[in-house]
Amino acid sequence: MKDVGYYFIKNKNMMWSASLCLLAVILTIFILNTVLGLLVHYIDASQSIYWHSLSPYLVAVLLSLMGISIAIELYIFRSGGHSLAKQLCARRLSLIESTPEESVALKITEQLADTFAIDTPALYVLPDEVGVNALTAGFYPRDIAIILTWGALQNLDEQELYGLLSHEFHQILSGETAENTKLKILYSSLTTLSQWGSKVAKLGFGKQYYNTAYAPATPFVALGGMIWLIGSLGMLITRFIKFLNLSGRTFKNDLKTKRLIQNNANIQTLLRIYVHHAGSQIHSEYSESIAHMCFANSLSPQSWLNIHPSIDARIYELNPALVQDLQLENLKKLRSQPWFGLFRSLEEVNGEYYAPWSSPQPLPLLRLSPISFAIKDAIKPLKPEIRRNMPRPELIQRALQTATGSREVMMAILMIRQYREFIPPEVEVSRAIVDALLNLDGRVHISIFLEACQNIGGMPASIARQFLTKLAKIIQEDGEIGLLDALLLERVKSELNLLPLHTPTALDEVKPQIVRLIDALLHVQQINSGNQLEVREKILQRVLTPYEMSLYEEISDEPIDLAEILNDMAGLLLRDRLSILGIAEACLWNDRIITQDELDVLELLYWRLGFATEEMVERMQKKNSLMII
């Protein structure tokens, strides 16, 4: 009975859409006939404006063109979504011939198909579209295709891509994909003429005419523009009807997708589009006809009567608490960043206000001299398996078996990292644990810290925040903070579920943070101060423009919040994060041996920016061995 009701509602919606399409056709013919009637009436005053001698011919021609366009679309869509992908000149993705970004998209598609127990849809990419968008087309499970833009593959990380594809799977499960495909065929009667005009105009810009003295570019552009102008009336009426009929469903789809996947991945996707320079626009003659099928607006943001609401309206609809976060962040960052870069991290709050943990005040300065062990301890990093299997005192082994003991071991290691035996008087910690750790090879301490971090167990949010604050005060007790200590604190946050989700950010908006991170990374190195300045300049030249270089010539002595900087960096585009890490590796360790502290920093930095670390550690270990030989 439930299936019958769903079938009835779906067909009722389709009948309503078809009725509106018929109304749009009648309105278009009426307006074009009236415009022609004005011209006829001007020539022959006895002719009526609304029905004249040319009216039967005009109506017959228009109905014929509309019928032909629908027939062509029906023929084109004989293969469902695959036909639309071919029409848009999309390239099908296959696992055998895919890039890493394409492989991730294929993997997520298969996972979602398995989760929802449906056939895995074919995946296509629009290779020339830099905007972040996606659409789904097809009638039956066997012919459904998901089409991603090149910008979506290149700019979204795995979580954001998961949110985008989850939205498309929701459309498949709800039956909206088939309905959207039918609507495209119906409304093609009104949009095809403008598409033909765009195609004819594009012929005038073909590469074959670039170096031709008598290129027929102007006639093609003029003819195409005239055809497009005639068809623009149908396009505008179609947009108006779609706006009235379909504009309200975007918010519903967003909320249903969020409930379907039970996380905020689709909000992260919207945030990424919001800060992306190209937005979601699709530059194609078909962008008008597929606008209702897309995840976000495929037309220019300045276009009238867009079916999809603005990205910021969709974000606020999904999480109204972001308004409060935005206001708080404006007070802190208004001087250095525009308002669209001020979104804070998101949590599954279910109506509750989320207050992220913040670093204790006053904020420390950047530590300009590395805290490390003796050169004999730090010159060559140990292999991970050696560090894990190295014998440890029985006291440390017993402590790691309990959550309380693990927390004491972590505090002791951070204290030792300050000045070997620095213990603040207000912090209670076992002196025996400190002595046991001091008798070990210093290169094993971070490995023990990470193991202890996994054993601290769950604790109430208030207790977890107090523990984080205690660790933070230890590492900045002398008013300074180093990158490795900050990264260790980030690992503890992750274990306590207090690590904020990355906030999508644009590269131009975090240039100051990139410079501070490079300064922090540079001062972990075991190289002298003069060479440090040379290496710093070499790195910044690859990241900044000449004008920006002049702004950051000197190392800043302002207080620093490395946790916030790392969170901003984690929100950069995938390729921007890889680029910065690659530049740092090339400039810092291209011609010298990496130390244990440096390798620990690099491993944790890769982890914090969202990358796997095993291959990187293995590669740096092999490089070290070759350089020593």
WOZIQUI-V494832 format. One record per residue. SS is DSSP state (2 for helix, 1 for strand, 0 for the rest). PSI is psi as a letter, one per 30 degrees, with the letter a starting at -180 (* if undefined). D_FIRST is the distance of its C-alpha to the first C-alpha in Angstrom with 1 decimal. Layout:
ss:SS psi:PSI d_first:D_FIRST
ss:SS psi:PSI d_first:D_FIRST
This chain:
ss:0 psi:e d_first:0.0
ss:2 psi:e d_first:3.8
ss:2 psi:e d_first:5.4
ss:2 psi:e d_first:5.1
ss:2 psi:e d_first:6.3
ss:2 psi:e d_first:8.7
ss:2 psi:e d_first:9.9
ss:2 psi:e d_first:10.6
ss:2 psi:e d_first:12.4
ss:2 psi:e d_first:14.2
ss:2 psi:e d_first:15.4
ss:2 psi:e d_first:16.4
ss:2 psi:e d_first:18.5
ss:2 psi:e d_first:20.0
ss:2 psi:e d_first:21.0
ss:2 psi:e d_first:22.5
ss:2 psi:e d_first:24.4
ss:2 psi:e d_first:25.6
ss:2 psi:e d_first:26.8
ss:2 psi:e d_first:28.8
ss:2 psi:e d_first:30.2
ss:2 psi:e d_first:31.4
ss:2 psi:e d_first:32.9
ss:2 psi:e d_first:34.7
ss:2 psi:e d_first:36.1
ss:2 psi:e d_first:37.4
ss:2 psi:e d_first:38.9
ss:2 psi:e d_first:40.6
ss:2 psi:e d_first:42.1
ss:2 psi:e d_first:43.3
ss:2 psi:e d_first:45.1
ss:2 psi:e d_first:46.7
ss:2 psi:e d_first:47.8
ss:2 psi:e d_first:49.2
ss:2 psi:e d_first:51.1
ss:2 psi:e d_first:52.6
ss:2 psi:e d_first:53.3
ss:2 psi:e d_first:55.5
ss:2 psi:e d_first:57.5
ss:2 psi:e d_first:57.9
ss:2 psi:e d_first:58.8
ss:2 psi:e d_first:61.4
ss:2 psi:e d_first:63.0
ss:0 psi:j d_first:62.6
ss:0 psi:f d_first:62.3
ss:0 psi:f d_first:61.4
ss:0 psi:k d_first:58.0
ss:0 psi:k d_first:54.9
ss:0 psi:e d_first:53.3
ss:0 psi:f d_first:49.7
ss:0 psi:j d_first:50.3
ss:0 psi:a d_first:53.3
ss:0 psi:f d_first:54.7
ss:0 psi:f d_first:53.0
ss:2 psi:e d_first:49.6
ss:2 psi:e d_first:48.3
ss:2 psi:e d_first:49.5
ss:2 psi:e d_first:48.0
ss:2 psi:e d_first:44.6
ss:2 psi:e d_first:44.7
ss:2 psi:e d_first:45.8
ss:2 psi:e d_first:43.2
ss:2 psi:e d_first:40.3
ss:2 psi:e d_first:41.7
ss:2 psi:e d_first:41.9
ss:2 psi:e d_first:38.4
ss:2 psi:e d_first:37.1
ss:2 psi:e d_first:39.2
ss:2 psi:e d_first:38.0
ss:2 psi:e d_first:34.3
ss:2 psi:e d_first:35.2
ss:2 psi:e d_first:37.1
ss:2 psi:e d_first:34.2
ss:2 psi:e d_first:31.8
ss:2 psi:e d_first:34.5
ss:2 psi:e d_first:35.1
ss:2 psi:g d_first:31.4
ss:2 psi:f d_first:31.1
ss:2 psi:g d_first:31.1
ss:0 psi:b d_first:28.7
ss:2 psi:f d_first:29.9
ss:2 psi:e d_first:33.0
ss:2 psi:e d_first:34.2
ss:2 psi:e d_first:34.1
ss:2 psi:e d_first:36.0
ss:2 psi:e d_first:38.5
ss:2 psi:e d_first:38.8
ss:0 psi:g d_first:39.5
ss:0 psi:h d_first:42.0
ss:0 psi:l d_first:40.2
ss:1 psi:k d_first:41.4
ss:1 psi:k d_first:39.0
ss:0 psi:k d_first:39.6
ss:0 psi:k d_first:40.3
ss:0 psi:e d_first:41.2
ss:0 psi:e d_first:44.5
ss:0 psi:h d_first:45.9
ss:0 psi:l d_first:44.6
ss:0 psi:l d_first:46.5
ss:2 psi:e d_first:45.8
ss:2 psi:e d_first:43.6
ss:2 psi:e d_first:41.6
ss:2 psi:e d_first:41.3
ss:2 psi:e d_first:39.8
ss:2 psi:e d_first:37.2
ss:2 psi:e d_first:36.3
ss:2 psi:e d_first:36.2
ss:2 psi:e d_first:33.8
ss:2 psi:e d_first:31.5
ss:2 psi:e d_first:31.4
ss:2 psi:e d_first:30.9
ss:2 psi:e d_first:27.9
ss:2 psi:e d_first:26.3
ss:2 psi:e d_first:26.9
ss:2 psi:e d_first:25.5
ss:2 psi:g d_first:22.2
ss:0 psi:h d_first:22.1
ss:0 psi:l d_first:22.2
ss:0 psi:k d_first:24.9
ss:0 psi:j d_first:28.0
ss:0 psi:l d_first:28.5
ss:1 psi:k d_first:31.9
ss:1 psi:k d_first:34.2
ss:1 psi:l d_first:36.7
ss:1 psi:k d_first:39.5
ss:1 psi:j d_first:41.2
ss:0 psi:f d_first:44.8
ss:0 psi:g d_first:46.5
ss:0 psi:j d_first:44.3
ss:0 psi:f d_first:45.7
ss:0 psi:l d_first:43.0
ss:0 psi:j d_first:40.3
ss:0 psi:l d_first:36.9
ss:1 psi:l d_first:34.0
ss:1 psi:l d_first:31.3
ss:1 psi:k d_first:28.5
ss:1 psi:l d_first:27.8
ss:0 psi:l d_first:25.9
ss:0 psi:e d_first:22.9
ss:0 psi:l d_first:21.9
ss:2 psi:e d_first:22.7
ss:2 psi:f d_first:25.8
ss:2 psi:g d_first:27.4
ss:0 psi:k d_first:26.6
ss:1 psi:k d_first:29.9
ss:1 psi:k d_first:31.0
ss:1 psi:j d_first:34.3
ss:1 psi:l d_first:36.6
ss:1 psi:l d_first:39.8
ss:2 psi:e d_first:43.0
ss:2 psi:e d_first:43.5
ss:2 psi:e d_first:40.4
ss:2 psi:e d_first:41.6
ss:2 psi:f d_first:45.2
ss:2 psi:f d_first:44.6
ss:0 psi:k d_first:41.7
ss:0 psi:a d_first:42.1
ss:2 psi:e d_first:39.6
ss:2 psi:e d_first:37.8
ss:2 psi:e d_first:37.6
ss:2 psi:e d_first:36.4
ss:2 psi:e d_first:33.7
ss:2 psi:e d_first:32.6
ss:2 psi:e d_first:32.7
ss:2 psi:e d_first:30.8
ss:2 psi:e d_first:28.1
ss:2 psi:e d_first:27.5
ss:2 psi:e d_first:27.1
ss:2 psi:e d_first:24.7
ss:2 psi:e d_first:22.5
ss:2 psi:e d_first:22.4
ss:2 psi:e d_first:21.5
ss:2 psi:e d_first:18.6
ss:2 psi:f d_first:17.3
ss:0 psi:g d_first:17.6
ss:2 psi:f d_first:20.6
ss:2 psi:e d_first:23.0
ss:2 psi:e d_first:21.7
ss:2 psi:e d_first:21.6
ss:2 psi:e d_first:25.1
ss:2 psi:e d_first:26.4
ss:2 psi:e d_first:25.3
ss:2 psi:e d_first:26.9
ss:2 psi:e d_first:30.1
ss:2 psi:e d_first:30.3
ss:2 psi:e d_first:29.8
ss:2 psi:f d_first:32.3
ss:2 psi:f d_first:34.8
ss:2 psi:f d_first:36.1
ss:2 psi:f d_first:37.6
ss:2 psi:f d_first:38.5
ss:2 psi:e d_first:40.0
ss:2 psi:e d_first:43.3
ss:2 psi:e d_first:44.0
ss:2 psi:e d_first:43.2
ss:2 psi:e d_first:45.6
ss:2 psi:e d_first:48.2
ss:2 psi:e d_first:47.8
ss:2 psi:e d_first:48.2
ss:2 psi:e d_first:51.3
ss:2 psi:e d_first:52.8
ss:2 psi:f d_first:52.3
ss:2 psi:f d_first:54.3
ss:0 psi:f d_first:57.3
ss:0 psi:g d_first:57.0
ss:0 psi:k d_first:56.9
ss:2 psi:f d_first:59.2
ss:2 psi:f d_first:61.1
ss:2 psi:f d_first:62.6
ss:0 psi:e d_first:63.8
ss:0 psi:g d_first:67.4
ss:0 psi:k d_first:67.7
ss:0 psi:e d_first:70.4
ss:0 psi:i d_first:68.7
ss:0 psi:k d_first:65.1
ss:0 psi:h d_first:62.7
ss:2 psi:e d_first:60.7
ss:2 psi:e d_first:61.4
ss:2 psi:e d_first:60.4
ss:2 psi:e d_first:57.1
ss:2 psi:e d_first:56.4
ss:2 psi:e d_first:57.4
ss:2 psi:e d_first:55.4
ss:2 psi:e d_first:52.3
ss:2 psi:e d_first:52.7
ss:2 psi:e d_first:53.0
ss:2 psi:e d_first:49.8
ss:2 psi:e d_first:48.0
ss:2 psi:e d_first:49.3
ss:2 psi:e d_first:48.0
ss:2 psi:f d_first:44.6
ss:2 psi:f d_first:44.6
ss:2 psi:e d_first:43.6
ss:2 psi:e d_first:40.3
ss:2 psi:e d_first:39.8
ss:2 psi:e d_first:40.4
ss:2 psi:e d_first:38.1
ss:2 psi:e d_first:35.4
ss:2 psi:e d_first:36.0
ss:2 psi:e d_first:35.9
ss:2 psi:e d_first:32.6
ss:2 psi:e d_first:31.1
ss:2 psi:e d_first:32.6
ss:2 psi:e d_first:31.0
ss:2 psi:e d_first:27.5
ss:2 psi:f d_first:27.3
ss:0 psi:f d_first:29.9
ss:0 psi:f d_first:27.8
ss:2 psi:f d_first:25.4
ss:2 psi:e d_first:28.1
ss:2 psi:e d_first:28.4
ss:2 psi:e d_first:24.7
ss:2 psi:e d_first:24.7
ss:2 psi:e d_first:27.8
ss:2 psi:e d_first:26.4
ss:2 psi:e d_first:23.1
ss:2 psi:e d_first:25.4
ss:2 psi:e d_first:27.6
ss:2 psi:e d_first:24.9
ss:2 psi:e d_first:23.6
ss:2 psi:f d_first:27.1
ss:0 psi:h d_first:28.3
ss:0 psi:a d_first:31.8
ss:0 psi:g d_first:33.8
ss:2 psi:e d_first:34.3
ss:2 psi:f d_first:32.9
ss:2 psi:e d_first:35.3
ss:2 psi:e d_first:38.1
ss:2 psi:e d_first:37.1
ss:2 psi:e d_first:37.4
ss:2 psi:e d_first:40.7
ss:2 psi:e d_first:42.0
ss:2 psi:e d_first:41.2
ss:2 psi:e d_first:42.8
ss:2 psi:f d_first:46.1
ss:0 psi:k d_first:46.1
ss:0 psi:f d_first:48.7
ss:0 psi:f d_first:46.6
ss:0 psi:b d_first:43.4
ss:0 psi:g d_first:40.3
ss:0 psi:k d_first:41.8
ss:0 psi:j d_first:41.5
ss:0 psi:i d_first:44.6
ss:0 psi:l d_first:43.3
ss:0 psi:f d_first:43.1
ss:0 psi:g d_first:39.4
ss:0 psi:e d_first:38.9
ss:0 psi:e d_first:38.0
ss:0 psi:f d_first:35.3
ss:0 psi:g d_first:33.6
ss:2 psi:e d_first:34.0
ss:2 psi:f d_first:30.3
ss:2 psi:f d_first:29.4
ss:1 psi:l d_first:31.9
ss:0 psi:e d_first:31.8
ss:0 psi:l d_first:34.6
ss:0 psi:k d_first:36.7
ss:0 psi:f d_first:38.1
ss:0 psi:l d_first:40.6
ss:0 psi:k d_first:43.7
ss:0 psi:f d_first:43.2
ss:0 psi:f d_first:45.5
ss:0 psi:k d_first:43.2
ss:0 psi:l d_first:41.9
ss:0 psi:h d_first:38.2
ss:0 psi:k d_first:36.9
ss:0 psi:e d_first:33.2
ss:0 psi:k d_first:33.4
ss:0 psi:l d_first:35.2
ss:0 psi:l d_first:38.4
ss:2 psi:e d_first:38.3
ss:2 psi:e d_first:39.9
ss:2 psi:e d_first:37.4
ss:2 psi:e d_first:34.6
ss:2 psi:e d_first:36.6
ss:2 psi:e d_first:37.2
ss:2 psi:e d_first:33.6
ss:2 psi:e d_first:32.6
ss:0 psi:i d_first:35.6
ss:0 psi:f d_first:37.6
ss:2 psi:f d_first:40.1
ss:2 psi:f d_first:41.5
ss:2 psi:e d_first:43.3
ss:2 psi:e d_first:45.3
ss:2 psi:e d_first:46.1
ss:2 psi:e d_first:47.2
ss:2 psi:e d_first:49.5
ss:2 psi:e d_first:51.1
ss:2 psi:e d_first:51.6
ss:2 psi:e d_first:53.2
ss:2 psi:f d_first:55.9
ss:2 psi:e d_first:56.7
ss:2 psi:g d_first:56.5
ss:0 psi:e d_first:57.0
ss:0 psi:f d_first:60.5
ss:0 psi:f d_first:59.6
ss:0 psi:k d_first:56.1
ss:0 psi:l d_first:54.0
ss:2 psi:f d_first:51.0
ss:2 psi:f d_first:48.3
ss:2 psi:g d_first:49.7
ss:0 psi:g d_first:49.4
ss:0 psi:k d_first:45.8
ss:0 psi:l d_first:45.9
ss:0 psi:l d_first:43.8
ss:0 psi:k d_first:40.3
ss:0 psi:l d_first:38.7
ss:0 psi:j d_first:35.3
ss:0 psi:f d_first:36.4
ss:0 psi:h d_first:33.2
ss:0 psi:f d_first:35.1
ss:0 psi:l d_first:38.4
ss:0 psi:k d_first:41.6
ss:0 psi:k d_first:42.7
ss:0 psi:j d_first:46.5
ss:0 psi:l d_first:47.6
ss:0 psi:k d_first:50.8
ss:0 psi:l d_first:53.9
ss:0 psi:k d_first:57.2
ss:0 psi:k d_first:60.0
ss:0 psi:l d_first:62.5
ss:0 psi:l d_first:65.0
ss:0 psi:k d_first:63.7
ss:0 psi:l d_first:66.0
ss:1 psi:l d_first:68.0
ss:1 psi:k d_first:67.4
ss:0 psi:k d_first:69.4
ss:0 psi:f d_first:71.9
ss:0 psi:k d_first:73.4
ss:0 psi:k d_first:71.2
ss:0 psi:j d_first:71.1
ss:0 psi:l d_first:71.4
ss:0 psi:a d_first:73.3
ss:0 psi:l d_first:76.6
ss:2 psi:e d_first:76.9
ss:2 psi:f d_first:77.2
ss:2 psi:f d_first:73.8
ss:2 psi:f d_first:72.0
ss:0 psi:e d_first:73.4
ss:0 psi:k d_first:71.0
ss:0 psi:k d_first:67.4
ss:0 psi:l d_first:66.4
ss:0 psi:k d_first:63.6
ss:2 psi:e d_first:60.4
ss:2 psi:e d_first:60.7
ss:2 psi:e d_first:64.3
ss:2 psi:e d_first:63.4
ss:2 psi:e d_first:60.7
ss:2 psi:f d_first:63.0
ss:0 psi:k d_first:66.2
ss:0 psi:k d_first:67.6
ss:0 psi:l d_first:67.1
ss:0 psi:k d_first:68.9
ss:2 psi:e d_first:67.5
ss:2 psi:e d_first:67.2
ss:2 psi:e d_first:64.8
ss:2 psi:e d_first:62.8
ss:2 psi:e d_first:62.4
ss:2 psi:e d_first:61.5
ss:0 psi:f d_first:58.7
ss:0 psi:f d_first:57.1
ss:0 psi:l d_first:56.2
ss:2 psi:e d_first:54.5
ss:2 psi:e d_first:57.5
ss:2 psi:e d_first:60.0
ss:2 psi:e d_first:58.0
ss:2 psi:e d_first:58.1
ss:2 psi:e d_first:61.9
ss:2 psi:e d_first:62.3
ss:2 psi:e d_first:60.5
ss:2 psi:e d_first:62.7
ss:2 psi:e d_first:65.8
ss:2 psi:e d_first:65.1
ss:2 psi:e d_first:64.6
ss:2 psi:e d_first:67.8
ss:2 psi:e d_first:69.7
ss:2 psi:f d_first:68.4
ss:2 psi:d d_first:70.1
ss:2 psi:h d_first:73.7
ss:0 psi:e d_first:73.5
ss:0 psi:g d_first:74.1
ss:0 psi:k d_first:73.1
ss:0 psi:j d_first:71.5
ss:0 psi:k d_first:71.0
ss:0 psi:f d_first:72.5
ss:0 psi:f d_first:69.5
ss:0 psi:k d_first:67.2
ss:0 psi:k d_first:67.5
ss:0 psi:l d_first:67.1
ss:0 psi:k d_first:68.6
ss:2 psi:f d_first:71.9
ss:2 psi:e d_first:71.7
ss:2 psi:e d_first:68.5
ss:2 psi:e d_first:70.3
ss:2 psi:e d_first:73.3
ss:2 psi:e d_first:71.2
ss:2 psi:e d_first:69.4
ss:2 psi:f d_first:72.8
ss:0 psi:f d_first:74.0
ss:0 psi:l d_first:71.3
ss:0 psi:k d_first:71.3
ss:2 psi:f d_first:69.9
ss:2 psi:f d_first:67.7
ss:2 psi:f d_first:65.5
ss:2 psi:e d_first:64.8
ss:2 psi:e d_first:61.8
ss:2 psi:e d_first:60.2
ss:2 psi:e d_first:60.7
ss:2 psi:e d_first:59.3
ss:2 psi:e d_first:56.0
ss:2 psi:e d_first:55.7
ss:2 psi:e d_first:56.3
ss:2 psi:e d_first:53.7
ss:2 psi:f d_first:51.1
ss:0 psi:g d_first:52.2
ss:0 psi:f d_first:52.3
ss:0 psi:l d_first:49.0
ss:0 psi:k d_first:46.5
ss:0 psi:l d_first:48.0
ss:0 psi:l d_first:47.0
ss:2 psi:e d_first:46.9
ss:2 psi:e d_first:50.0
ss:2 psi:e d_first:52.0
ss:2 psi:e d_first:50.8
ss:2 psi:e d_first:52.1
ss:2 psi:e d_first:55.4
ss:2 psi:e d_first:55.8
ss:2 psi:e d_first:55.3
ss:2 psi:e d_first:57.8
ss:2 psi:e d_first:60.3
ss:2 psi:e d_first:60.0
ss:2 psi:e d_first:60.3
ss:2 psi:e d_first:63.4
ss:2 psi:e d_first:65.0
ss:2 psi:f d_first:64.6
ss:0 psi:g d_first:65.9
ss:0 psi:e d_first:68.5
ss:0 psi:g d_first:71.3
ss:0 psi:g d_first:69.6
ss:1 psi:l d_first:68.6
ss:1 psi:k d_first:65.6
ss:0 psi:l d_first:65.1
ss:2 psi:e d_first:62.2
ss:2 psi:e d_first:61.8
ss:2 psi:e d_first:61.7
ss:2 psi:e d_first:59.1
ss:2 psi:e d_first:56.9
ss:2 psi:e d_first:57.2
ss:2 psi:e d_first:56.0
ss:2 psi:e d_first:53.0
ss:2 psi:e d_first:52.2
ss:2 psi:e d_first:52.3
ss:2 psi:e d_first:50.0
ss:2 psi:e d_first:47.5
ss:2 psi:e d_first:47.8
ss:0 psi:g d_first:47.2
ss:0 psi:h d_first:44.2
ss:0 psi:g d_first:46.4
ss:0 psi:j d_first:46.8
ss:0 psi:k d_first:45.4
ss:0 psi:k d_first:43.0
ss:0 psi:k d_first:45.1
ss:0 psi:j d_first:45.3
ss:0 psi:k d_first:45.2
ss:0 psi:l d_first:48.6
ss:0 psi:k d_first:50.6
ss:2 psi:e d_first:53.8
ss:2 psi:f d_first:56.1
ss:2 psi:f d_first:55.0
ss:2 psi:g d_first:55.9
ss:2 psi:e d_first:59.3
ss:2 psi:e d_first:61.2
ss:2 psi:e d_first:58.9
ss:2 psi:e d_first:59.5
ss:2 psi:e d_first:63.2
ss:2 psi:e d_first:63.1
ss:2 psi:e d_first:61.1
ss:2 psi:e d_first:63.6
ss:2 psi:e d_first:66.4
ss:2 psi:e d_first:64.8
ss:2 psi:e d_first:64.2
ss:2 psi:e d_first:67.8
ss:0 psi:g d_first:69.4
ss:0 psi:f d_first:67.9
ss:0 psi:k d_first:70.0
ss:0 psi:i d_first:73.3
ss:0 psi:l d_first:75.3
ss:0 psi:l d_first:78.1
ss:2 psi:e d_first:77.7
ss:2 psi:e d_first:79.4
ss:2 psi:e d_first:77.1
ss:2 psi:e d_first:74.1
ss:2 psi:e d_first:74.8
ss:2 psi:e d_first:75.2
ss:2 psi:e d_first:71.9
ss:2 psi:e d_first:70.2
ss:2 psi:e d_first:71.5
ss:2 psi:e d_first:70.4
ss:2 psi:e d_first:66.8
ss:2 psi:e d_first:66.6
ss:2 psi:f d_first:67.9
ss:2 psi:f d_first:64.9
ss:2 psi:e d_first:62.5
ss:0 psi:l d_first:64.1
ss:0 psi:l d_first:65.7
ss:2 psi:e d_first:69.5
ss:2 psi:e d_first:69.1
ss:2 psi:e d_first:66.8
ss:2 psi:e d_first:69.3
ss:2 psi:f d_first:71.9
ss:2 psi:f d_first:69.6
ss:0 psi:h d_first:69.1
ss:0 psi:e d_first:72.6
ss:0 psi:k d_first:73.2
ss:0 psi:k d_first:71.1
ss:0 psi:k d_first:69.6
ss:0 psi:g d_first:70.9
ss:0 psi:l d_first:68.1
ss:0 psi:k d_first:65.9
ss:0 psi:k d_first:62.9
ss:0 psi:j d_first:59.4
ss:2 psi:f d_first:58.6
ss:2 psi:e d_first:55.1
ss:2 psi:e d_first:54.1
ss:2 psi:e d_first:55.8
ss:2 psi:e d_first:54.0
ss:2 psi:e d_first:50.6
ss:2 psi:e d_first:51.5
ss:2 psi:e d_first:52.6
ss:2 psi:f d_first:49.3
ss:0 psi:g d_first:47.5
ss:0 psi:l d_first:49.4
ss:0 psi:l d_first:48.0
ss:2 psi:e d_first:47.9
ss:2 psi:f d_first:50.8
ss:2 psi:e d_first:52.9
ss:2 psi:e d_first:52.6
ss:2 psi:e d_first:53.6
ss:2 psi:e d_first:56.5
ss:2 psi:e d_first:57.9
ss:2 psi:e d_first:57.8
ss:2 psi:e d_first:59.4
ss:2 psi:e d_first:62.1
ss:2 psi:e d_first:62.9
ss:2 psi:e d_first:63.1
ss:2 psi:e d_first:65.3
ss:2 psi:f d_first:67.7
ss:2 psi:e d_first:68.0
ss:0 psi:g d_first:67.9
ss:0 psi:e d_first:68.9
ss:0 psi:g d_first:72.4
ss:0 psi:l d_first:72.6
ss:0 psi:k d_first:71.4
ss:0 psi:k d_first:68.4
ss:0 psi:l d_first:69.1
ss:2 psi:e d_first:66.8
ss:2 psi:e d_first:66.1
ss:2 psi:e d_first:65.3
ss:2 psi:e d_first:63.0
ss:2 psi:e d_first:61.2
ss:2 psi:e d_first:60.8
ss:2 psi:e d_first:59.5
ss:2 psi:e d_first:57.0
ss:2 psi:e d_first:55.6
ss:2 psi:e d_first:55.7
ss:2 psi:e d_first:53.6
ss:2 psi:e d_first:51.1
ss:2 psi:f d_first:51.0
ss:0 psi:g d_first:50.4
ss:0 psi:g d_first:47.4
ss:0 psi:l d_first:49.0
ss:0 psi:k d_first:49.4
ss:0 psi:f d_first:53.0
ss:2 psi:e d_first:53.8
ss:2 psi:e d_first:54.9
ss:2 psi:e d_first:56.9
ss:2 psi:e d_first:58.8
ss:2 psi:e d_first:59.6
ss:2 psi:e d_first:60.8
ss:2 psi:e d_first:63.1
ss:2 psi:e d_first:64.5
ss:2 psi:e d_first:65.4
ss:2 psi:e d_first:67.0
ss:2 psi:e d_first:69.0
ss:2 psi:e d_first:70.3
ss:2 psi:e d_first:71.4
ss:2 psi:e d_first:73.2
ss:2 psi:e d_first:75.1
ss:0 psi:* d_first:76.2
